[in-house]
Amino acid sequence: MRSALEHFDKAFENRIRLQVMSILVANENYDFNSLKELLEVTDGNLASHLKALEKEEYIIIYKSFLGRKPNTSYAASEKGRAAFLKHLQSLENLIKQQKR
């Protein structure tokens, strides 16, 4: 079973971080408020999970202004995209091993 979890990434153990990366891998970028609304989490909760992904260098942060309002959006980095896809492959391998 060790080989099935070879690329299992603890950064994605949390449901919210897993969901954030799923959204960012499927989309070019996503802004903070849209992520918060879609995931139904608080500002602080989302911010802490985004900070954890940023620390791993799995996401890229873009800050801009829409009119006079600040807007923060996020994108998956190449490192984050690769780590996430390896994580998904590990989960698929684990499921395949359990079916045997």
ChimeraX commands (.cxc) that place a marker at each C-alpha (Angstrom):
marker #1 position 0.00,0.00,0.00 radius 0.5
marker #1 position 3.00,2.28,0.43 radius 0.5
marker #1 position 3.40,2.78,-3.31 radius 0.5
marker #1 position -0.25,3.87,-3.69 radius 0.5
marker #1 position 0.35,6.74,-1.29 radius 0.5
marker #1 position 3.78,7.67,-2.58 radius 0.5
marker #1 position 2.63,11.12,-3.79 radius 0.5
marker #1 position -0.08,11.66,-1.18 radius 0.5
marker #1 position 0.29,15.31,-0.14 radius 0.5
marker #1 position -0.64,16.30,3.41 radius 0.5
marker #1 position -1.36,19.84,2.16 radius 0.5
marker #1 position -4.52,18.45,0.57 radius 0.5
marker #1 position -5.74,16.45,3.57 radius 0.5
marker #1 position -8.08,19.24,4.52 radius 0.5
marker #1 position -11.38,19.37,2.64 radius 0.5
marker #1 position -11.20,23.12,2.04 radius 0.5
marker #1 position -7.65,23.06,0.63 radius 0.5
marker #1 position -8.63,20.11,-1.58 radius 0.5
marker #1 position -11.65,22.05,-2.84 radius 0.5
marker #1 position -9.63,25.25,-3.40 radius 0.5
marker #1 position -7.07,23.38,-5.48 radius 0.5
marker #1 position -9.81,21.60,-7.43 radius 0.5
marker #1 position -11.32,24.97,-8.32 radius 0.5
marker #1 position -7.98,26.55,-9.20 radius 0.5
marker #1 position -6.83,23.62,-11.34 radius 0.5
marker #1 position -10.14,23.66,-13.23 radius 0.5
marker #1 position -10.17,27.46,-13.69 radius 0.5
marker #1 position -7.55,29.97,-14.78 radius 0.5
marker #1 position -8.07,31.98,-11.57 radius 0.5
marker #1 position -10.70,32.66,-8.92 radius 0.5
marker #1 position -11.22,35.66,-6.65 radius 0.5
marker #1 position -11.45,35.51,-2.87 radius 0.5
marker #1 position -15.14,36.39,-2.55 radius 0.5
marker #1 position -16.19,33.86,-5.19 radius 0.5
marker #1 position -14.17,31.13,-3.46 radius 0.5
marker #1 position -15.70,32.06,-0.11 radius 0.5
marker #1 position -19.22,31.97,-1.51 radius 0.5
marker #1 position -18.74,28.73,-3.44 radius 0.5
marker #1 position -17.12,26.90,-0.50 radius 0.5
marker #1 position -19.46,28.45,2.09 radius 0.5
marker #1 position -16.66,29.33,4.51 radius 0.5
marker #1 position -15.79,32.40,6.55 radius 0.5
marker #1 position -13.19,34.97,5.52 radius 0.5
marker #1 position -10.79,33.85,8.23 radius 0.5
marker #1 position -11.20,30.16,7.50 radius 0.5
marker #1 position -10.57,30.62,3.79 radius 0.5
marker #1 position -7.67,32.99,4.42 radius 0.5
marker #1 position -5.91,30.48,6.67 radius 0.5
marker #1 position -6.23,27.69,4.10 radius 0.5
marker #1 position -5.05,29.95,1.29 radius 0.5
marker #1 position -2.07,30.95,3.43 radius 0.5
marker #1 position -1.18,27.25,3.90 radius 0.5
marker #1 position -1.31,26.69,0.14 radius 0.5
marker #1 position 0.72,29.85,-0.44 radius 0.5
marker #1 position 3.37,28.65,2.03 radius 0.5
marker #1 position 3.74,25.46,-0.04 radius 0.5
marker #1 position 3.99,27.66,-3.17 radius 0.5
marker #1 position 0.96,25.85,-4.62 radius 0.5
marker #1 position -0.95,29.03,-5.46 radius 0.5
marker #1 position -0.18,32.42,-6.99 radius 0.5
marker #1 position -1.83,35.53,-5.58 radius 0.5
marker #1 position -2.86,38.47,-7.76 radius 0.5
marker #1 position -3.89,41.76,-6.20 radius 0.5
marker #1 position -5.63,44.41,-8.26 radius 0.5
marker #1 position -8.35,47.03,-8.10 radius 0.5
marker #1 position -11.79,46.86,-9.65 radius 0.5
marker #1 position -12.62,50.51,-9.77 radius 0.5
marker #1 position -11.63,51.65,-6.29 radius 0.5
marker #1 position -12.17,48.30,-4.61 radius 0.5
marker #1 position -9.25,45.95,-3.97 radius 0.5
marker #1 position -9.60,42.49,-5.52 radius 0.5
marker #1 position -7.50,39.44,-4.69 radius 0.5
marker #1 position -7.54,36.45,-6.99 radius 0.5
marker #1 position -5.69,33.16,-6.94 radius 0.5
marker #1 position -4.33,30.71,-9.49 radius 0.5
marker #1 position -2.68,27.32,-9.18 radius 0.5
marker #1 position 1.08,27.51,-9.65 radius 0.5
marker #1 position 2.82,24.93,-11.85 radius 0.5
marker #1 position 4.22,23.36,-8.67 radius 0.5
marker #1 position 0.74,23.29,-7.12 radius 0.5
marker #1 position -0.87,21.87,-10.24 radius 0.5
marker #1 position 1.74,19.08,-10.44 radius 0.5
marker #1 position 1.44,18.27,-6.71 radius 0.5
marker #1 position -2.37,18.21,-6.93 radius 0.5
marker #1 position -2.40,15.90,-9.95 radius 0.5
marker #1 position 0.08,13.55,-8.24 radius 0.5
marker #1 position -2.14,13.60,-5.14 radius 0.5
marker #1 position -5.19,12.68,-7.22 radius 0.5
marker #1 position -3.24,9.87,-8.88 radius 0.5
marker #1 position -2.28,8.55,-5.45 radius 0.5
marker #1 position -5.92,8.52,-4.40 radius 0.5
marker #1 position -6.89,6.71,-7.60 radius 0.5
marker #1 position -4.13,4.14,-7.03 radius 0.5
marker #1 position -5.33,3.58,-3.49 radius 0.5
marker #1 position -8.89,3.00,-4.69 radius 0.5
marker #1 position -7.69,0.58,-7.37 radius 0.5
marker #1 position -5.70,-1.39,-4.78 radius 0.5
marker #1 position -8.74,-1.62,-2.50 radius 0.5
marker #1 position -10.86,-3.10,-5.32 radius 0.5
marker #1 position -8.55,-6.09,-5.72 radius 0.5
marker link #1:1,2 radius 0.2
marker link #1:2,3 radius 0.2
marker link #1:3,4 radius 0.2
marker link #1:4,5 radius 0.2
marker link #1:5,6 radius 0.2
marker link #1:6,7 radius 0.2
marker link #1:7,8 radius 0.2
marker link #1:8,9 radius 0.2
marker link #1:9,10 radius 0.2
marker link #1:10,11 radius 0.2
marker link #1:11,12 radius 0.2
marker link #1:12,13 radius 0.2
marker link #1:13,14 radius 0.2
marker link #1:14,15 radius 0.2
marker link #1:15,16 radius 0.2
marker link #1:16,17 radius 0.2
marker link #1:17,18 radius 0.2
marker link #1:18,19 radius 0.2
marker link #1:19,20 radius 0.2
marker link #1:20,21 radius 0.2
marker link #1:21,22 radius 0.2
marker link #1:22,23 radius 0.2
marker link #1:23,24 radius 0.2
marker link #1:24,25 radius 0.2
marker link #1:25,26 radius 0.2
marker link #1:26,27 radius 0.2
marker link #1:27,28 radius 0.2
marker link #1:28,29 radius 0.2
marker link #1:29,30 radius 0.2
marker link #1:30,31 radius 0.2
marker link #1:31,32 radius 0.2
marker link #1:32,33 radius 0.2
marker link #1:33,34 radius 0.2
marker link #1:34,35 radius 0.2
marker link #1:35,36 radius 0.2
marker link #1:36,37 radius 0.2
marker link #1:37,38 radius 0.2
marker link #1:38,39 radius 0.2
marker link #1:39,40 radius 0.2
marker link #1:40,41 radius 0.2
marker link #1:41,42 radius 0.2
marker link #1:42,43 radius 0.2
marker link #1:43,44 radius 0.2
marker link #1:44,45 radius 0.2
marker link #1:45,46 radius 0.2
marker link #1:46,47 radius 0.2
marker link #1:47,48 radius 0.2
marker link #1:48,49 radius 0.2
marker link #1:49,50 radius 0.2
marker link #1:50,51 radius 0.2
marker link #1:51,52 radius 0.2
marker link #1:52,53 radius 0.2
marker link #1:53,54 radius 0.2
marker link #1:54,55 radius 0.2
marker link #1:55,56 radius 0.2
marker link #1:56,57 radius 0.2
marker link #1:57,58 radius 0.2
marker link #1:58,59 radius 0.2
marker link #1:59,60 radius 0.2
marker link #1:60,61 radius 0.2
marker link #1:61,62 radius 0.2
marker link #1:62,63 radius 0.2
marker link #1:63,64 radius 0.2
marker link #1:64,65 radius 0.2
marker link #1:65,66 radius 0.2
marker link #1:66,67 radius 0.2
marker link #1:67,68 radius 0.2
marker link #1:68,69 radius 0.2
marker link #1:69,70 radius 0.2
marker link #1:70,71 radius 0.2
marker link #1:71,72 radius 0.2
marker link #1:72,73 radius 0.2
marker link #1:73,74 radius 0.2
marker link #1:74,75 radius 0.2
marker link #1:75,76 radius 0.2
marker link #1:76,77 radius 0.2
marker link #1:77,78 radius 0.2
marker link #1:78,79 radius 0.2
marker link #1:79,80 radius 0.2
marker link #1:80,81 radius 0.2
marker link #1:81,82 radius 0.2
marker link #1:82,83 radius 0.2
marker link #1:83,84 radius 0.2
marker link #1:84,85 radius 0.2
marker link #1:85,86 radius 0.2
marker link #1:86,87 radius 0.2
marker link #1:87,88 radius 0.2
marker link #1:88,89 radius 0.2
marker link #1:89,90 radius 0.2
marker link #1:90,91 radius 0.2
marker link #1:91,92 radius 0.2
marker link #1:92,93 radius 0.2
marker link #1:93,94 radius 0.2
marker link #1:94,95 radius 0.2
marker link #1:95,96 radius 0.2
marker link #1:96,97 radius 0.2
marker link #1:97,98 radius 0.2
marker link #1:98,99 radius 0.2
marker link #1:99,100 radius 0.2
view
